[in-house]
Amino acid sequence: MNKLLETIKIVNGMAPFLAFHNERLNHARQILFNAHDQIDLNNFIIAPSQSERCRVIYSKTIEKVEYSHYKPRHFQTFKVIEDDNIAYDFKYVNRDNLNRLLRFKGQADDILIIKKGLVTDTSIANVAFLYEDKWLTPSTPLLKGTTRERFLKEKKIVEARITLQDLKHFSKMAIMNALLGFIVIENFKLD
């Protein structure tokens, strides 16, 4: 079976939102490996203070913990890619299905994936769109990211059914993941 991955932001040698990663990791282990014991990543992460990214590779047990520098990319343009069969319910190390779609991005910074007419995610992040005074995130993400879950819990974003046609009504877009946080894109462009 495929190995899974948690990508965790490290700030001054600490992982500030580790509870959300613990929850996702243990949920995936239970569903995919019938593992009912709970792993606490606090027992595995000992980050050097200069690290900014931690990658935990696991299956039924923790297999590897790696630390590295993180250099954020700039996002402004997104190629709309439709794929009604794409699935990425768990954060697998193997991203072949997503990488296959990325080959079609052309000059865009990333892709925005549409599945069965509904907005899902980019290749690396969950999304949200500003409508009036609310940030709406698709109720149909490919992967329920930890930052998305945290922002839903904090009521900073609201789930909504978002179609491809709805995109023209939004004034701003945001991308979110564990490393980026919540990045607002003022003048996003869709191709």
Backbone as CSV, one residue per row, in Angstrom:
resi,resn,N_x,N_y,N_z,CA_x,CA_y,CA_z,C_x,C_y,C_z
1,MET,0.845,-1.194,0.000,0.000,0.000,0.000,0.880,1.243,0.000
2,ASN,0.361,2.316,-0.574,1.107,3.565,-0.658,1.423,4.153,0.709
3,LYS,2.574,4.783,0.778,2.954,5.489,1.991,2.277,6.844,2.006
4,LEU,2.073,7.368,3.207,1.433,8.659,3.374,2.421,9.678,3.898
5,LEU,1.979,10.933,3.909,2.870,12.034,4.215,2.136,13.101,5.012
6,GLU,2.811,13.649,5.985,2.373,14.886,6.636,3.477,15.897,6.412
7,THR,3.134,17.060,5.908,4.082,18.153,5.740,3.739,19.193,6.800
8,ILE,4.695,19.475,7.653,4.435,20.268,8.857,5.327,21.500,8.876
9,LYS,4.731,22.645,9.160,5.487,23.892,9.266,6.177,23.943,10.625
10,ILE,7.456,24.316,10.587,8.245,24.464,11.805,8.542,25.953,11.994
11,VAL,8.254,26.475,13.182,8.524,27.870,13.514,9.365,27.895,14.784
12,ASN,10.597,28.385,14.663,11.514,28.441,15.811,11.648,27.094,16.517
13,GLY,11.773,26.040,15.722,11.962,24.710,16.274,10.701,24.045,16.804
14,MET,9.541,24.681,16.620,8.268,24.145,17.126,7.282,23.950,15.965
15,ALA,6.352,23.019,16.153,5.281,22.774,15.184,3.974,23.282,15.794
16,PRO,3.555,24.514,15.460,2.442,25.147,16.172,1.062,24.502,16.002
17,PHE,0.812,23.815,14.896,-0.528,23.274,14.654,-0.511,21.751,14.553
18,LEU,0.289,21.128,15.374,0.517,19.689,15.289,-0.740,18.857,15.577
19,ALA,-1.639,19.364,16.372,-2.857,18.610,16.704,-3.647,18.242,15.449
20,PHE,-3.689,19.139,14.472,-4.436,18.867,13.239,-3.737,17.783,12.405
21,HIS,-2.409,17.783,12.418,-1.664,16.729,11.720,-1.840,15.387,12.425
22,ASN,-1.800,15.394,13.757,-2.041,14.164,14.521,-3.407,13.577,14.183
23,GLU,-4.408,14.438,14.114,-5.770,13.970,13.831,-5.851,13.336,12.444
24,ARG,-5.282,14.009,11.439,-5.350,13.463,10.075,-4.539,12.171,9.957
25,LEU,-3.338,12.163,10.519,-2.481,10.983,10.472,-3.170,9.779,11.115
26,ASN,-3.735,9.946,12.287,-4.375,8.824,12.980,-5.660,8.382,12.292
27,HIS,-6.384,9.321,11.708,-7.586,8.961,10.941,-7.195,8.110,9.724
28,ALA,-6.157,8.541,8.983,-5.705,7.786,7.808,-5.207,6.399,8.209
29,ARG,-4.469,6.311,9.296,-3.959,5.013,9.763,-5.111,4.083,10.120
30,GLN,-6.136,4.631,10.743,-7.281,3.800,11.122,-8.016,3.295,9.880
31,ILE,-8.291,4.186,8.925,-9.049,3.808,7.728,-8.248,2.864,6.831
32,LEU,-6.979,3.191,6.586,-6.199,2.437,5.605,-5.482,1.214,6.162
33,PHE,-5.128,1.253,7.446,-4.316,0.173,8.017,-4.960,-0.498,9.227
34,ASN,-6.198,-0.112,9.543,-6.905,-0.666,10.696,-6.089,-0.510,11.990
35,ALA,-5.372,0.602,12.091,-4.547,0.894,13.275,-5.375,1.735,14.244
36,HIS,-5.612,1.219,15.423,-6.463,1.919,16.384,-5.680,2.596,17.504
37,ASP,-4.369,2.374,17.548,-3.558,3.099,18.526,-3.352,4.520,18.007
38,GLN,-3.067,5.445,18.902,-2.879,6.840,18.531,-1.388,7.189,18.539
39,ILE,-0.936,7.785,17.463,0.436,8.285,17.395,0.399,9.778,17.693
40,ASP,1.319,10.232,18.525,1.472,11.651,18.810,2.776,12.106,18.158
41,LEU,2.669,12.948,17.154,3.854,13.396,16.427,4.822,14.192,17.298
42,ASN,4.351,14.703,18.417,5.256,15.378,19.366,6.392,14.457,19.792
43,ASN,6.146,13.160,19.783,7.166,12.193,20.188,8.189,11.896,19.091
44,PHE,7.945,12.414,17.891,8.818,12.114,16.755,9.521,13.342,16.183
45,ILE,8.960,14.516,16.420,9.502,15.728,15.814,10.431,16.438,16.790
46,ILE,11.687,16.498,16.411,12.708,17.238,17.159,13.417,18.094,16.116
47,ALA,12.831,19.218,15.812,13.283,20.013,14.671,14.454,20.913,15.014
48,PRO,15.444,20.940,14.146,16.499,21.944,14.290,15.878,23.341,14.150
49,SER,16.373,24.308,14.871,15.759,25.638,14.869,15.778,26.307,13.500
50,GLN,16.718,25.952,12.625,16.784,26.574,11.303,15.859,25.906,10.289
51,SER,15.237,24.794,10.641,14.319,24.115,9.723,13.003,24.877,9.638
52,GLU,12.348,24.736,8.500,11.048,25.367,8.298,9.998,24.360,7.834
53,ARG,10.469,23.184,7.412,9.544,22.167,6.927,9.951,20.814,7.479
54,CYS,8.948,20.080,7.931,9.148,18.716,8.405,8.249,17.822,7.563
55,ARG,8.821,16.739,7.073,8.046,15.735,6.324,8.053,14.448,7.132
56,VAL,6.866,13.971,7.457,6.727,12.710,8.171,6.125,11.708,7.186
57,ILE,6.867,10.655,6.899,6.398,9.603,6.005,5.971,8.428,6.877
58,TYR,4.773,7.915,6.599,4.226,6.872,7.465,3.317,5.929,6.696
59,SER,3.070,4.805,7.302,2.021,3.877,6.893,1.315,3.518,8.195
60,LYS,1.433,2.273,8.632,0.852,1.927,9.930,1.680,2.547,11.060
61,THR,2.961,2.738,10.808,3.874,3.341,11.787,4.641,4.487,11.120
62,ILE,5.308,5.282,11.900,6.154,6.346,11.375,7.388,5.699,10.756
63,GLU,7.675,6.033,9.507,8.801,5.427,8.807,10.000,6.357,8.687
64,LYS,9.735,7.651,8.539,10.842,8.587,8.348,10.391,9.999,8.717
65,VAL,11.299,10.771,9.318,11.053,12.183,9.600,12.220,12.958,8.994
66,GLU,11.898,13.923,8.135,12.926,14.712,7.440,12.675,16.193,7.691
67,TYR,13.768,16.979,7.705,13.669,18.417,7.900,14.367,19.120,6.754
68,SER,13.822,20.264,6.338,14.450,21.011,5.249,14.028,22.473,5.301
69,HIS,14.724,23.266,4.496,14.383,24.671,4.310,13.178,24.735,3.375
70,TYR,12.335,25.730,3.533,11.179,25.895,2.669,11.222,27.254,2.003
71,LYS,11.120,27.252,0.681,11.076,28.501,-0.077,9.709,28.599,-0.750
72,PRO,8.850,29.511,-0.268,7.510,29.619,-0.858,7.558,30.090,-2.311
73,ARG,6.618,29.599,-3.090,6.483,30.020,-4.483,5.436,31.132,-4.570
74,HIS,5.447,31.852,-5.665,4.475,32.921,-5.918,3.356,32.371,-6.813
75,PHE,2.119,32.668,-6.468,0.975,32.185,-7.244,0.100,33.361,-7.662
76,GLN,-0.214,33.421,-8.934,-1.091,34.473,-9.466,-2.055,33.905,-10.505
77,THR,-1.532,32.995,-11.355,-2.350,32.454,-12.436,-2.554,30.942,-12.252
78,PHE,-3.755,30.508,-12.598,-4.132,29.107,-12.420,-4.787,28.597,-13.698
79,LYS,-4.310,27.473,-14.172,-4.915,26.810,-15.320,-6.040,25.921,-14.793
80,VAL,-7.237,26.126,-15.305,-8.380,25.310,-14.906,-8.275,23.964,-15.616
81,ILE,-8.244,22.895,-14.823,-8.130,21.537,-15.350,-9.327,20.732,-14.839
82,GLU,-10.044,20.120,-15.755,-11.181,19.285,-15.372,-10.785,17.817,-15.431
83,ASP,-11.070,17.105,-14.350,-10.806,15.665,-14.274,-11.858,15.060,-13.345
84,ASP,-12.787,14.337,-13.916,-13.889,13.776,-13.129,-13.506,12.527,-12.353
85,ASN,-12.295,12.007,-12.572,-11.893,10.771,-11.906,-10.773,10.944,-10.889
86,ILE,-10.252,12.144,-10.748,-9.132,12.371,-9.833,-9.562,12.062,-8.393
87,ALA,-8.673,11.403,-7.674,-8.927,11.115,-6.254,-7.631,11.332,-5.485
88,TYR,-7.732,11.988,-4.335,-6.582,12.205,-3.463,-7.124,12.414,-2.046
89,ASP,-7.890,11.425,-1.578,-8.558,11.513,-0.274,-7.590,11.520,0.892
90,PHE,-6.423,10.928,0.683,-5.387,10.870,1.715,-4.120,11.480,1.133
91,LYS,-3.284,12.034,1.990,-2.063,12.701,1.529,-0.976,11.653,1.307
92,TYR,-0.981,11.105,0.107,-0.024,10.071,-0.260,1.305,10.690,-0.671
93,VAL,2.380,9.954,-0.460,3.684,10.351,-0.980,3.623,10.335,-2.505
94,ASN,2.967,9.341,-3.063,2.819,9.212,-4.508,1.769,10.215,-4.995
95,ARG,2.234,11.204,-5.755,1.360,12.253,-6.287,1.224,12.129,-7.805
96,ASP,1.372,10.942,-8.351,1.363,10.770,-9.803,0.104,11.327,-10.466
97,ASN,-1.069,11.124,-9.858,-2.311,11.638,-10.448,-2.316,13.158,-10.512
98,LEU,-1.828,13.812,-9.457,-1.752,15.273,-9.461,-0.670,15.758,-10.427
99,ASN,0.460,15.080,-10.436,1.542,15.472,-11.335,1.148,15.312,-12.803
100,ARG,0.323,14.318,-13.076,-0.182,14.121,-14.447,-0.973,15.354,-14.886
101,LEU,-1.790,15.909,-14.005,-2.574,17.105,-14.332,-1.691,18.344,-14.431
102,LEU,-0.663,18.408,-13.608,0.251,19.558,-13.622,0.943,19.740,-14.969
103,ARG,1.096,18.673,-15.706,1.755,18.762,-17.017,0.986,19.663,-17.983
104,PHE,-0.288,19.941,-17.674,-1.117,20.751,-18.561,-1.189,22.216,-18.136
105,LYS,-0.415,22.624,-17.145,-0.551,23.987,-16.615,0.006,25.056,-17.524
106,GLY,0.851,24.686,-18.480,1.416,25.677,-19.388,2.216,26.721,-18.623
107,GLN,1.954,28.011,-18.893,2.677,29.100,-18.243,2.077,29.503,-16.896
108,ALA,0.976,28.889,-16.509,0.327,29.240,-15.237,1.211,28.821,-14.062
109,ASP,0.972,29.435,-12.918,1.736,29.118,-11.704,1.319,27.782,-11.097
110,ASP,0.058,27.414,-11.259,-0.465,26.152,-10.719,-1.756,25.845,-11.459
111,ILE,-2.412,24.778,-11.040,-3.687,24.388,-11.638,-4.798,24.525,-10.604
112,LEU,-6.016,24.707,-11.084,-7.215,24.662,-10.247,-8.035,23.498,-10.776
113,ILE,-8.237,22.500,-9.931,-8.845,21.244,-10.371,-10.358,21.281,-10.186
114,ILE,-11.056,20.959,-11.266,-12.514,20.876,-11.269,-12.882,19.407,-11.426
115,LYS,-13.758,18.917,-10.545,-14.207,17.521,-10.611,-15.723,17.504,-10.657
116,LYS,-16.250,16.965,-11.726,-17.702,16.871,-11.931,-18.365,18.247,-11.792
117,GLY,-17.708,19.253,-12.371,-18.248,20.605,-12.388,-18.008,21.415,-11.128
118,LEU,-17.401,20.805,-10.119,-17.199,21.486,-8.837,-15.732,21.781,-8.583
119,VAL,-15.464,22.939,-7.996,-14.103,23.342,-7.660,-13.603,22.471,-6.510
120,THR,-12.339,22.043,-6.614,-11.739,21.235,-5.546,-10.554,21.990,-4.947
121,ASP,-9.347,21.753,-5.466,-8.109,22.300,-4.917,-7.162,22.703,-6.039
122,THR,-6.014,23.272,-5.656,-4.894,23.396,-6.588,-4.082,22.113,-6.426
123,SER,-2.927,22.049,-7.063,-2.112,20.838,-6.937,-1.465,20.719,-5.559
124,ILE,-1.345,21.839,-4.835,-0.647,21.814,-3.541,-1.431,22.420,-2.387
125,ALA,-2.623,22.951,-2.664,-3.308,23.697,-1.603,-4.816,23.636,-1.750
126,ASN,-5.480,23.809,-0.629,-6.911,24.062,-0.637,-7.106,25.518,-1.044
127,VAL,-8.330,25.859,-1.434,-8.615,27.213,-1.904,-9.800,27.805,-1.155
128,ALA,-9.891,29.116,-1.228,-11.052,29.846,-0.731,-11.245,31.050,-1.641
129,PHE,-12.476,31.537,-1.692,-12.804,32.680,-2.547,-13.619,33.670,-1.734
130,LEU,-13.312,34.944,-1.927,-14.031,35.991,-1.207,-15.307,36.334,-1.959
131,TYR,-16.433,36.223,-1.253,-17.722,36.597,-1.806,-18.388,37.507,-0.792
132,GLU,-18.592,38.765,-1.195,-19.063,39.805,-0.290,-18.079,39.895,0.872
133,ASP,-18.448,39.487,2.069,-17.507,39.608,3.195,-17.139,38.250,3.792
134,LYS,-17.381,37.169,3.029,-17.094,35.828,3.538,-16.124,35.102,2.628
135,TRP,-15.219,34.340,3.268,-14.329,33.456,2.522,-15.009,32.096,2.414
136,LEU,-15.278,31.675,1.190,-15.927,30.387,0.928,-14.883,29.393,0.447
137,THR,-14.906,28.201,1.017,-14.012,27.135,0.568,-14.874,26.012,0.000
138,PRO,-14.427,25.371,-1.063,-15.247,24.312,-1.657,-15.583,23.205,-0.650
139,SER,-16.818,22.753,-0.718,-17.244,21.616,0.118,-16.786,20.307,-0.505
140,THR,-16.081,20.390,-1.623,-15.631,19.211,-2.374,-14.108,19.193,-2.558
141,PRO,-13.327,19.364,-1.492,-11.874,19.333,-1.695,-11.410,17.926,-2.031
142,LEU,-10.298,17.839,-2.745,-9.702,16.525,-2.964,-9.128,16.003,-1.648
143,LEU,-8.477,16.893,-0.911,-7.853,16.545,0.364,-8.289,17.558,1.407
144,LYS,-8.723,17.075,2.544,-9.081,17.982,3.635,-7.801,18.372,4.357
145,GLY,-7.228,19.506,3.947,-5.971,19.972,4.497,-6.096,20.411,5.941
146,THR,-4.983,20.393,6.628,-4.983,20.749,8.053,-5.269,22.231,8.270
147,THR,-4.759,23.095,7.405,-5.040,24.530,7.548,-6.503,24.804,7.241
148,ARG,-7.037,24.160,6.225,-8.466,24.286,5.910,-9.306,23.855,7.103
149,GLU,-8.978,22.728,7.713,-9.738,22.247,8.872,-9.649,23.228,10.040
150,ARG,-8.470,23.780,10.253,-8.286,24.742,11.351,-9.109,26.006,11.100
151,PHE,-9.078,26.529,9.864,-9.824,27.741,9.560,-11.337,27.503,9.605
152,LEU,-11.786,26.317,9.223,-13.218,25.989,9.374,-13.609,25.975,10.843
153,LYS,-12.787,25.350,11.661,-13.065,25.267,13.098,-13.091,26.662,13.737
154,GLU,-12.197,27.544,13.265,-12.131,28.911,13.792,-13.158,29.835,13.142
155,LYS,-13.962,29.303,12.225,-15.006,30.034,11.508,-14.457,31.216,10.687
156,LYS,-13.236,31.070,10.181,-12.644,32.079,9.305,-13.020,31.835,7.848
157,ILE,-13.420,30.602,7.548,-13.907,30.236,6.218,-15.176,29.418,6.399
158,VAL,-15.971,29.352,5.330,-17.241,28.624,5.349,-17.272,27.706,4.138
159,GLU,-17.717,26.472,4.324,-17.849,25.550,3.190,-19.020,25.966,2.313
160,ALA,-18.828,25.800,0.996,-19.897,26.103,0.045,-19.704,25.245,-1.195
161,ARG,-20.794,24.995,-1.875,-20.738,24.299,-3.162,-20.332,25.345,-4.190
162,ILE,-19.164,25.171,-4.791,-18.639,26.155,-5.739,-18.438,25.483,-7.094
163,THR,-19.137,26.011,-8.096,-19.020,25.473,-9.448,-18.004,26.290,-10.252
164,LEU,-17.631,25.752,-11.377,-16.737,26.461,-12.281,-17.347,27.808,-12.680
165,GLN,-18.649,27.841,-12.906,-19.324,29.073,-13.310,-19.338,30.118,-12.191
166,ASP,-19.281,29.672,-10.943,-19.293,30.614,-9.805,-18.023,31.448,-9.721
167,LEU,-16.936,30.971,-10.295,-15.646,31.623,-10.117,-15.629,33.080,-10.574
168,LYS,-16.462,33.425,-11.557,-16.479,34.810,-12.061,-17.075,35.793,-11.047
169,HIS,-17.711,35.291,-9.998,-18.349,36.159,-9.006,-17.446,36.512,-7.824
170,PHE,-16.236,35.973,-7.800,-15.371,36.162,-6.638,-14.340,37.250,-6.889
171,SER,-14.135,38.089,-5.879,-13.203,39.208,-6.031,-11.773,38.840,-5.663
172,LYS,-11.592,37.867,-4.793,-10.254,37.451,-4.381,-10.237,35.944,-4.193
173,MET,-9.045,35.402,-4.301,-8.826,33.975,-4.092,-7.754,33.824,-3.013
174,ALA,-7.823,32.752,-2.272,-6.757,32.438,-1.316,-6.391,30.977,-1.482
175,ILE,-5.113,30.691,-1.264,-4.673,29.304,-1.205,-4.169,29.057,0.205
176,MET,-4.339,27.819,0.668,-3.944,27.524,2.045,-3.413,26.108,2.145
177,ASN,-2.326,26.001,2.874,-1.807,24.700,3.276,-0.932,24.904,4.500
178,ALA,-0.400,23.825,5.023,0.331,23.889,6.289,1.556,24.786,6.210
179,LEU,2.221,24.825,5.070,3.431,25.640,4.946,3.131,27.085,4.577
180,LEU,2.176,27.302,3.693,1.847,28.651,3.245,1.016,29.420,4.254
181,GLY,0.214,28.721,5.029,-0.784,29.405,5.841,-1.953,29.746,4.936
182,PHE,-2.405,31.000,4.985,-3.537,31.477,4.196,-3.041,32.660,3.371
183,ILE,-2.821,32.463,2.076,-2.259,33.479,1.198,-3.367,34.039,0.318
184,VAL,-3.646,35.329,0.461,-4.663,35.998,-0.362,-4.033,36.438,-1.676
185,ILE,-4.711,36.128,-2.765,-4.268,36.515,-4.102,-5.266,37.561,-4.602
186,GLU,-4.819,38.811,-4.607,-5.695,39.945,-4.935,-6.243,39.868,-6.364
187,ASN,-5.379,39.671,-7.319,-5.774,39.687,-8.734,-5.472,38.337,-9.369
188,PHE,-6.170,37.313,-8.910,-5.930,35.992,-9.463,-6.458,35.907,-10.889
189,LYS,-5.786,35.093,-11.680,-6.191,34.908,-13.075,-6.395,33.425,-13.347
190,LEU,-7.488,33.118,-14.020,-7.798,31.749,-14.407,-7.656,31.620,-15.909
191,ASP,-7.030,30.554,-16.326,-6.789,30.314,-17.743,-7.550,29.077,-18.164
